[in-house]
Amino acid sequence: MMISRTLEKKDIPNLLRAMWEDGISAYITSTGIEWYHAEYRVNKSVVGDVWGLSSTQMDRVQNYIYGNDPFDNLYKHEYEKSD
């Protein structure tokens, strides 16, 4: 049995920023969170596998996204740079 360490809430923003810099984004939709790599939709489990996260850790990341919508904020900063 593989045991993964707890993903602390304070670590999630840095993880999501690193994902964004690697081309990963997530959008809150009426059907839940949709994950993308560039313009290609990918499964949550694939993102978790690539980043070495368990399904429990990915659930914690998604809960953070629901509460904070960080990708929206990351893209706002990117738009500000282009002005």
Biotite code that builds the C-alpha atoms (Angstrom):
import biotite.structure as struc

atoms = struc.array([
    struc.Atom([0.000, 0.000, 0.000], chain_id="A", res_id=1, res_name="MET", atom_name="CA", element="C"),
    struc.Atom([1.358, 3.381, -1.003], chain_id="A", res_id=2, res_name="MET", atom_name="CA", element="C"),
    struc.Atom([0.940, 6.188, 1.499], chain_id="A", res_id=3, res_name="ILE", atom_name="CA", element="C"),
    struc.Atom([1.271, 9.771, 0.325], chain_id="A", res_id=4, res_name="SER", atom_name="CA", element="C"),
    struc.Atom([1.925, 12.721, 2.554], chain_id="A", res_id=5, res_name="ARG", atom_name="CA", element="C"),
    struc.Atom([-0.831, 15.179, 3.330], chain_id="A", res_id=6, res_name="THR", atom_name="CA", element="C"),
    struc.Atom([-1.015, 18.037, 0.875], chain_id="A", res_id=7, res_name="LEU", atom_name="CA", element="C"),
    struc.Atom([-1.099, 21.123, 3.080], chain_id="A", res_id=8, res_name="GLU", atom_name="CA", element="C"),
    struc.Atom([-3.462, 23.935, 2.094], chain_id="A", res_id=9, res_name="LYS", atom_name="CA", element="C"),
    struc.Atom([-0.551, 26.396, 2.184], chain_id="A", res_id=10, res_name="LYS", atom_name="CA", element="C"),
    struc.Atom([1.275, 24.339, -0.491], chain_id="A", res_id=11, res_name="ASP", atom_name="CA", element="C"),
    struc.Atom([-1.597, 24.250, -2.976], chain_id="A", res_id=12, res_name="ILE", atom_name="CA", element="C"),
    struc.Atom([-1.175, 27.792, -4.412], chain_id="A", res_id=13, res_name="PRO", atom_name="CA", element="C"),
    struc.Atom([2.479, 27.063, -5.266], chain_id="A", res_id=14, res_name="ASN", atom_name="CA", element="C"),
    struc.Atom([1.502, 23.730, -6.812], chain_id="A", res_id=15, res_name="LEU", atom_name="CA", element="C"),
    struc.Atom([-1.199, 25.362, -8.936], chain_id="A", res_id=16, res_name="LEU", atom_name="CA", element="C"),
    struc.Atom([1.166, 28.116, -10.065], chain_id="A", res_id=17, res_name="ARG", atom_name="CA", element="C"),
    struc.Atom([3.696, 25.474, -11.136], chain_id="A", res_id=18, res_name="ALA", atom_name="CA", element="C"),
    struc.Atom([0.941, 23.618, -12.995], chain_id="A", res_id=19, res_name="MET", atom_name="CA", element="C"),
    struc.Atom([-0.110, 26.828, -14.735], chain_id="A", res_id=20, res_name="TRP", atom_name="CA", element="C"),
    struc.Atom([3.485, 27.545, -15.743], chain_id="A", res_id=21, res_name="GLU", atom_name="CA", element="C"),
    struc.Atom([3.590, 24.010, -17.202], chain_id="A", res_id=22, res_name="ASP", atom_name="CA", element="C"),
    struc.Atom([0.451, 24.671, -19.270], chain_id="A", res_id=23, res_name="GLY", atom_name="CA", element="C"),
    struc.Atom([-2.108, 23.063, -16.942], chain_id="A", res_id=24, res_name="ILE", atom_name="CA", element="C"),
    struc.Atom([-5.295, 24.943, -16.112], chain_id="A", res_id=25, res_name="SER", atom_name="CA", element="C"),
    struc.Atom([-8.648, 24.120, -14.570], chain_id="A", res_id=26, res_name="ALA", atom_name="CA", element="C"),
    struc.Atom([-12.015, 25.746, -15.065], chain_id="A", res_id=27, res_name="TYR", atom_name="CA", element="C"),
    struc.Atom([-15.067, 25.564, -12.857], chain_id="A", res_id=28, res_name="ILE", atom_name="CA", element="C"),
    struc.Atom([-18.045, 24.609, -15.029], chain_id="A", res_id=29, res_name="THR", atom_name="CA", element="C"),
    struc.Atom([-21.653, 23.633, -14.401], chain_id="A", res_id=30, res_name="SER", atom_name="CA", element="C"),
    struc.Atom([-20.584, 19.970, -14.536], chain_id="A", res_id=31, res_name="THR", atom_name="CA", element="C"),
    struc.Atom([-17.563, 20.342, -12.246], chain_id="A", res_id=32, res_name="GLY", atom_name="CA", element="C"),
    struc.Atom([-13.910, 21.192, -12.763], chain_id="A", res_id=33, res_name="ILE", atom_name="CA", element="C"),
    struc.Atom([-12.455, 20.618, -16.223], chain_id="A", res_id=34, res_name="GLU", atom_name="CA", element="C"),
    struc.Atom([-8.690, 20.209, -16.546], chain_id="A", res_id=35, res_name="TRP", atom_name="CA", element="C"),
    struc.Atom([-6.714, 21.313, -19.598], chain_id="A", res_id=36, res_name="TYR", atom_name="CA", element="C"),
    struc.Atom([-3.179, 21.060, -20.885], chain_id="A", res_id=37, res_name="HIS", atom_name="CA", element="C"),
    struc.Atom([-2.961, 23.974, -23.311], chain_id="A", res_id=38, res_name="ALA", atom_name="CA", element="C"),
    struc.Atom([-6.244, 23.685, -25.240], chain_id="A", res_id=39, res_name="GLU", atom_name="CA", element="C"),
    struc.Atom([-6.578, 19.925, -24.761], chain_id="A", res_id=40, res_name="TYR", atom_name="CA", element="C"),
    struc.Atom([-8.973, 18.599, -22.141], chain_id="A", res_id=41, res_name="ARG", atom_name="CA", element="C"),
    struc.Atom([-7.420, 15.997, -19.843], chain_id="A", res_id=42, res_name="VAL", atom_name="CA", element="C"),
    struc.Atom([-8.726, 13.821, -17.028], chain_id="A", res_id=43, res_name="ASN", atom_name="CA", element="C"),
    struc.Atom([-8.107, 14.759, -13.429], chain_id="A", res_id=44, res_name="LYS", atom_name="CA", element="C"),
    struc.Atom([-6.440, 11.394, -12.871], chain_id="A", res_id=45, res_name="SER", atom_name="CA", element="C"),
    struc.Atom([-3.922, 12.085, -15.649], chain_id="A", res_id=46, res_name="VAL", atom_name="CA", element="C"),
    struc.Atom([-2.990, 15.429, -14.081], chain_id="A", res_id=47, res_name="VAL", atom_name="CA", element="C"),
    struc.Atom([-2.604, 13.707, -10.730], chain_id="A", res_id=48, res_name="GLY", atom_name="CA", element="C"),
    struc.Atom([-0.435, 10.943, -12.201], chain_id="A", res_id=49, res_name="ASP", atom_name="CA", element="C"),
    struc.Atom([1.866, 13.389, -13.997], chain_id="A", res_id=50, res_name="VAL", atom_name="CA", element="C"),
    struc.Atom([2.274, 15.504, -10.862], chain_id="A", res_id=51, res_name="TRP", atom_name="CA", element="C"),
    struc.Atom([2.610, 12.515, -8.541], chain_id="A", res_id=52, res_name="GLY", atom_name="CA", element="C"),
    struc.Atom([-0.587, 13.246, -6.626], chain_id="A", res_id=53, res_name="LEU", atom_name="CA", element="C"),
    struc.Atom([-2.954, 10.674, -5.170], chain_id="A", res_id=54, res_name="SER", atom_name="CA", element="C"),
    struc.Atom([-6.687, 10.862, -5.825], chain_id="A", res_id=55, res_name="SER", atom_name="CA", element="C"),
    struc.Atom([-7.152, 12.212, -2.294], chain_id="A", res_id=56, res_name="THR", atom_name="CA", element="C"),
    struc.Atom([-4.587, 14.949, -2.923], chain_id="A", res_id=57, res_name="GLN", atom_name="CA", element="C"),
    struc.Atom([-6.276, 15.831, -6.231], chain_id="A", res_id=58, res_name="MET", atom_name="CA", element="C"),
    struc.Atom([-9.611, 16.056, -4.408], chain_id="A", res_id=59, res_name="ASP", atom_name="CA", element="C"),
    struc.Atom([-7.981, 18.497, -1.989], chain_id="A", res_id=60, res_name="ARG", atom_name="CA", element="C"),
    struc.Atom([-6.632, 20.538, -4.935], chain_id="A", res_id=61, res_name="VAL", atom_name="CA", element="C"),
    struc.Atom([-10.078, 20.614, -6.530], chain_id="A", res_id=62, res_name="GLN", atom_name="CA", element="C"),
    struc.Atom([-11.693, 21.733, -3.275], chain_id="A", res_id=63, res_name="ASN", atom_name="CA", element="C"),
    struc.Atom([-9.167, 24.567, -3.142], chain_id="A", res_id=64, res_name="TYR", atom_name="CA", element="C"),
    struc.Atom([-10.006, 25.508, -6.741], chain_id="A", res_id=65, res_name="ILE", atom_name="CA", element="C"),
    struc.Atom([-13.736, 25.620, -5.930], chain_id="A", res_id=66, res_name="TYR", atom_name="CA", element="C"),
    struc.Atom([-13.060, 27.960, -3.016], chain_id="A", res_id=67, res_name="GLY", atom_name="CA", element="C"),
    struc.Atom([-10.485, 30.230, -4.638], chain_id="A", res_id=68, res_name="ASN", atom_name="CA", element="C"),
    struc.Atom([-10.692, 29.916, -8.460], chain_id="A", res_id=69, res_name="ASP", atom_name="CA", element="C"),
    struc.Atom([-6.915, 30.492, -8.687], chain_id="A", res_id=70, res_name="PRO", atom_name="CA", element="C"),
    struc.Atom([-6.568, 29.945, -12.433], chain_id="A", res_id=71, res_name="PHE", atom_name="CA", element="C"),
    struc.Atom([-8.876, 32.888, -13.062], chain_id="A", res_id=72, res_name="ASP", atom_name="CA", element="C"),
    struc.Atom([-6.538, 35.027, -10.919], chain_id="A", res_id=73, res_name="ASN", atom_name="CA", element="C"),
    struc.Atom([-3.401, 33.664, -12.632], chain_id="A", res_id=74, res_name="LEU", atom_name="CA", element="C"),
    struc.Atom([-4.781, 34.540, -16.055], chain_id="A", res_id=75, res_name="TYR", atom_name="CA", element="C"),
    struc.Atom([-5.752, 38.031, -14.885], chain_id="A", res_id=76, res_name="LYS", atom_name="CA", element="C"),
    struc.Atom([-2.100, 38.668, -14.006], chain_id="A", res_id=77, res_name="HIS", atom_name="CA", element="C"),
    struc.Atom([-1.036, 37.412, -17.430], chain_id="A", res_id=78, res_name="GLU", atom_name="CA", element="C"),
    struc.Atom([-3.449, 39.814, -19.131], chain_id="A", res_id=79, res_name="TYR", atom_name="CA", element="C"),
    struc.Atom([-2.117, 42.678, -17.026], chain_id="A", res_id=80, res_name="GLU", atom_name="CA", element="C"),
    struc.Atom([1.423, 41.940, -18.300], chain_id="A", res_id=81, res_name="LYS", atom_name="CA", element="C"),
    struc.Atom([0.308, 42.249, -21.929], chain_id="A", res_id=82, res_name="SER", atom_name="CA", element="C"),
    struc.Atom([-1.170, 45.749, -21.491], chain_id="A", res_id=83, res_name="ASP", atom_name="CA", element="C"),
])
